[in-house]
Amino acid sequence: MPRLTGVPAEDYTPEQKRIADMISGQRQAPVRGPFGVLLHAPEICEIFANFVDLSLDEEKSRIPLRLKELAIITVGRVYGSDYEWFIHAKRAVEYGIDPDAVEDMRLNKTPSFLNDDETLVYEVAKELAETRRLSDENYARALDRFGKEAMVELAALIGFYHTVSVVLNVFEVEAPEGDPHPLKY
C-alpha cells in the first residue's frame, strides 16, 4: 500500500493544477506514479517532468530511445521499483528491445541482447545502479561507442532514474495495473 498517494485533483493549488495540466497534456494520461507523489512538492515535480520530456525527446536525443528505455528498466530492476519497471518495460519492448531479454531481466536472470549497444548500455546502467561508480573499462567502451555528448546524456538519464526509483520506493508507489509486484527476486 502506498505511503503517500497523489494529490486529489479537487485539492490542487493553482500551481499544482498548472503542473498537473502540463504533465497530463504531455503524456495524454492522468498524473500518477512518481508525478502523483511529486505533485506534493510542485516545484520539484515540474523539474522532474521537464527532465523526462527533454531526455525522452526522440528529436533531441543522442541515444536511441530503445537504449534509454533499457537503461531505465535496468535501474528499476536493480532498485526493485515495480512502478518504474511496469511503465518502462513495455516501452523498451515497443522501441525494439527483445521481449525475451526484458523477461529475463524481470526474472532477475542475466539477459542476452541482440546487439553490442544494448549489452553495453545494460552493463553501464547496471554497474552504476549497483556500485554508484563506473569502471574505467566500461567508461572507455561507452565513450568510444557513443561519444562525449551522448555519454553525458546517458549518465544523466541513469542518475535521474536512480532518483525516480528512490522516490517510488520511499513512498511505495505500486505498479498501476495487475500484479503490484511484477519483479521477481
N, C-alpha and C positions, 0 to 999 in steps of 0.2 A: 504494500500500500504506500502511495507517495507520501512523503513527509510534508511536502508543500505542493499545493495544486495551483493551477493558473488563476489569474485574477478574473472573476466573472465579468463579462462584458458590461453588465449594468453597473458595475462598480468602478469602471475605468475613470481615471482622472483625464482631463483633456490631453495631457502629454501621453498617457498610456494609450488613449484612443488613437491619437495620431500615429504612434508607432505600431500599434496593432493593425491599423488600416494599411500602413505601408507593408508590413510583413504579410498579411493575408492577401493583399493585392499582388505582391511579387510572387507569391507561391500558389495563388489560386486555391488556398486552403485556409482553414481556421488556424489561429495561433495555438500551438501546442508544443509538446516536447520541451526542449530547453528554453524556447522563446516564451512559453507559458509561464515558466518559473522566473525567467529573467525579467519578465514584464513587471515584477515587483520592484525592480531597480531599472526604470525605463531608460536612463542614460546608457547603462551597460548593455541593455537589450538592443538598443539602436546600434551600438558599436558592433555587437556580435552579428546582427542582421546585415549590416553593411559589409563586414568582412566576408561573410558567407556569400553574399551576392557577387562581390568582386572576385573571390577565389574560385567560384564555380561558373564564372562567365566564360563561355567557350571562346568567344572572340578575343578576349584579353589574356587568356591562359597560355602559358608557355609549355604546359604539360597537358597531354590529353586527359579528358575528364575520366576516362576509364581508369587511368593510373591514379588520379586523385581520389576517386571513389575507393580504389583498392587500398590506398594509404589510410583513408578514413576508417574503413572496416578493420584494417589491421590494428589500428589504435583502439577502436571499440572492442575488438576481440581481446586484446591484452588487458584492457581495463574492465572487461566484463560488463560493458554498457549495453544492456539489452535494447534500449530505445535507439541508440546510435546504430547498432547492428541492424535492427529491424528496418529502419529507413534506408540506410545506405547499401546494404547487401543487395537489395532489389535493384538499386540504381547501378551498382557495379556490374551486375549481370546485363542490365539493359544497355550499358555502354560497351559491353564486349568482354568482360572477364568471364572465363569459363565457369559455368554453374557448378561443375564438379569441384573446382578449386575453392569456390566460395563455400560449398557444403563441407569440404574437408576443414576449412578454417572454422566453420561453425562448430564442428565436432571436436575442435582442438587438435586436429591432425595437421601434419606438415603438408601444405598444398603443392601440387605440381602445376606450373603455369605454362601457357602456350608460347611465351617468348621471354627473352632475356630482360627486356624493360620491366615486365611485370615482376619477375623474380627479384630484380634489383630494388624496385620500389617497395616490395614486400619486406625484403631484408633490411632496408634502411628504416622503414617505419617501425618494424618490429624491434630492431635494435634500439632505436630512440625511445620507444614506449617502454621497453623493459629496463634499459640501463640509464636512460636520460642522457646518453652520450652516443657519439657516432665514431666508430673506429676509423683510423687513418685509411685503411684499405677500402671500406665502404664509402667513405667521403671521396676518395680519389676516383673510385669507379663511377659514382654518381655524378661528380663534377665533370669527368671526362665524357660521360654519356649525354648529360643534359645541359651543361654549361652553367655559368655563374648565376644568371638571372633566374633560370628555371630551378636551380638548386636552392636559391633563396626562397622562391615561391613554394617549393616542396617542404623545406624546413619550417616555414611559417605556417603552412597548412597543417602539418603534423603537430606542431606545437599548439596551434589553435584547437585542434580536436583532442589533444590531451586535456585542455581546459574544459571543453564541452563535456568530455567524459567525466571529469571530476564533478562538474555541476550536476549532470544527470545522476551520478552515483550518490552524491551528498543528499540530494532530495528524493532519491529512489524513484526516479521517473521511469515508469514501465513502458514496454512496447505498447503501441496504441491498439493493436488488434491481436486476436488469437492468443497463443502461448505467451504469458507475460515474461517468461524466461527462455527465449529461443536459443540462447547459447548453452552449449553442453560443456561440462568440466570433467 
